[in-house]
Amino acid sequence: MDLKTVDFYYFSGTGNTFLVVKKMQETFQKNGIEAKMHRIESSDPEKVNLDNTIGLGFPVAELSTYEFVWEFIKSLPPSEGTEIFMVDTLGGISGGIVGPLREIVKKKGYVPIGAKEIIMPPNIFYIQDEETNKNKIEKGLIKAEEYAIEIINGKAKWGRIPVLSDAVYYTSLLGLKITETDLNQKFMYLTADKEKCNKCGTCVELCPIDNIKIGNDKYPKNLMHCQYCLRCTSFCPKDAIPCKFNYEGKTYRAVKPKELLI
């Protein structure tokens, strides 16, 4: 493996994936490898440099990942041997991403060189205490550094469990389709509490799919095609955008919002 330059395309909802990708970038650079980070939501997949090694980083959602992340991956241009690796962050299980993604990039002509799933603090359902989250982040970043070294040394692996991973993948796609329905969008509608909202616009800046805009009343408005990355909920400085499936309304974020806009 002739690893010289890495272009790392990533999306991070709470900052977990950002921290993992940043640690891997630092590890590559310490070993003389140029590594650049690019936000998926502001990158054109058709303009990736196929002369460089491609890295993909994202959180797990619906047992695989968000629809706009899949769209980016599936829009990558055909290659004639560009090396590619992936890393995802998750609070529990996936099953529908590693194997299916490997097959997608292989069919496009890429050479899969590594895949890793790293446990980090969850941002939905039950939000754990600060000390537990801190310990999970520390362990996750150790794994990220170890994984980068495995890639450098050519020891990383990207396997696949046939049938099972495909079944979970299609289950995930079904879940993503349900998420898009009007019924789900209405039931899980994320909207600002006007008594708490200070009209700062943080949620508008952070939404990766431009699903939030400022309304005529100067309050943020949900445009009803949310993919539930929960950036708006997690990073609202006034906790003004509650999520129905967060226990006791608690939220989690690993970084400051401006770090996700770099």
N, C-alpha and C positions, 0 to 999 in steps of 0.2 A: 504494500500500500504506500503510495506516494502522497502523503497528506501535507499539503502546503497552505491551502487557504480554505476556510470553512465559512459558508454563508448560512447563518442560522435563522430560519424563519419561525417565528413563534407567536402564539397568542397566550395571554395570561389574564384570567378573570379576577383573581384576588391578589396576585403577585407571587403565588407559589411557583408557577412555571417560569416567571421572570427570574426569580432567585436561582432556580436550577440551571437555566440557560446561562445566566450571568456567571455562575460558578464554573460551568463547563467552558465558557469563553475564556475565563481567567486561566484555567488549567491548560487549555490549548496554547494560549499566549506564553505561559511560563515555559512551555516546551518548544518554543520557536515557531508556532503555527499561527498565522494570521486568522483571526476569527471575528466576523462582523455579525451583529444582531439586527434583524429586520422584523418589524411588526407585520404579521400576516394581514391585518385589517387595512394596512396602508401600502401593501406591496402588490405588484402585478406579477402573477405566477408565470406569465408568458415571457417575462424579462429576466428570469433567473439566469445566472451565468453558469452554463453547463460545464465550464472548464474547472469550476471549483466543487469541492465536496459540499453537498447540501445537507443541512440539519433541519429537522422538523420538531417543534416543541409545542405542546398544547395540553390543556386539562382534559380529563375524561368527563363525558356527559352522556347520559342515556346509554351507558355501556360502551360507547365509542367516543365520539366528540361532536362538537357543534356543527351544524349544517354549513355555516360559512367557512369553517376550517376544511371540511370535506370538499367544498367547492374549490377552494384554493388548491388543495392537493390534486384533485381530479383535473384541474386546468393546467397543471405543470406541462411543459412542452415535452415531446418525445426526446429521448436521449440515446446516445450510443455508448453507454458504459459509465455515465456519471455516478460516482459513489454517493450513497444517501444513507442517513441514519435517523432514528426517531427517539424521542423521549416524551413520556407523558407523566402527568402528576395526577394522583387520585387519592380519595379519602377511603375508598372501599375496594370495589371490584370493577373490572372492565369486561374483557373477553371478546369484544367485538371490534377491536382496533388493530392489534399487533399483526395478526395473521392476514386479515383482509387488506390492510394497508400495504403489507409486503407484496401481495399479489398484484395490487394496482400499480405500484411503482415498477415492479419487474416487467409487467406487460408494456410499460412505457419505455423500457430499455435501460432503466437504472439498475445499479448494483447495490442491493441492500447489505450494509455492513454492520448494523447494530440496532438493537431495540432495547429499551429499558423503561420499566414502569416504577415510579418512585412515590411512595406513600408520603403525603403531606397533610396538613390540617384540612378538614372539610369545611365548606362554606354553606352547606345546606343541612336542614334537619337539626341535629343537635350540635351546637357550637361548643367545643371543649374549652377548658380553662386556659389561661394565658401560659402557665408553666408547661402544661402538656403540649400545647401548640409549639412553644419554643423548642422543646426537646425533639418533636417530630421534624421541625425545620432543620435542626442541627444534624440529625441522622440522615435526613434527605439530602442535604448538601454534601455530606461525606460520600453518599452513594453516587451523587452527580459527579464528584471529582474522580472517584474510582472508575466510573463508566467512561469518562473522557480519556483516562489513561488506558483503559481497555481498547478504546477506538484507536488511539495513537499506536499502541503495540500490536494492533491487528488481532486482538483476542475477543472483541465484542461479537455477539451472535444475534441473529434475528431469525427466530424460529417461527413455526406455524403449526397449529393443531387443526388438521383438516376436519371438515364437517362441523365440529363443535364451534370453532371460531366463526365459521360462515353462518351457522344458525344464529349465534348471538349477534352477529353483524346485521342480519336481516331483521332480527327482533329490534335492534337499535334503530334501524331505518324506519321501522313502523312507529316506534316511539317518537322519533323526530317529526314524522308526518302528523301524528296526533297533536304534537306541540303546536304545529302551524295552524290547526283548525280554529275557526272563529269561536267555537264553543270553549276550547281550552284557553284561548286568548282572553275571552271574557271572564272565565272562571278564575284564571291566574293573573288577572290584570294588575300590573304594577303601576301605581300612581302615587304622586306626591301628596302628602298630607299638608294642605295649605296652611295649617296652623303652625307647622314646624318649618316648612320650606322657607329658605331665605333668598330664593331665586338666584343662586350663585352660578348655576349652569354647569356644575361639575359633571352631573349625569349626562348632559348633552355631549360634552367633550369626550367622555369615556365610552359611550355606547359604540361598539365596534361595527354595528350595522346601520347606524343612523336611524334608529327606531324612536329616538326622543328628539323633540324640537320644542322651542319656546313658543307657547301659545300667545294669543292676543292679550291675555291677562298677565303675561310675563312669567307664568308658572310652566314647568316642564310638562309636555304632553306625550303620552305613549301612543305610538302610531299603529299598534295592534299587529306587529309582526315580530314580537319579542322572541329571542332564542334562549332567554333565561341564563345568561352567563352571570347575572347578579352583580355586575359591576356597580350599577346604579344603587342597589341596596347596600352593598358592602362599603362603598366609598362616600356615600352622602354624609357630609360633615354634621348634619343635623338629625341623622337617622330618620329622615322624613319619607323614605320609600320602603314600607314594610313588605315582607314576603310571607305569604300564607304558610309555606312549609318550613319556616324557620322557628324552632322551638323558643317560646317566650320572646320572640322578636329579636333575638341576638344575631349579631353579624360578625364576620371575620374578614380581616384584610392583613396581608403580610408586608405591604410596602405603602409608601405615600402615593397618592394618585398621580402626581406629576411623573413618577418613575415609569408608569405605564404608557406615558405619552412621549418618551424619549425616542 
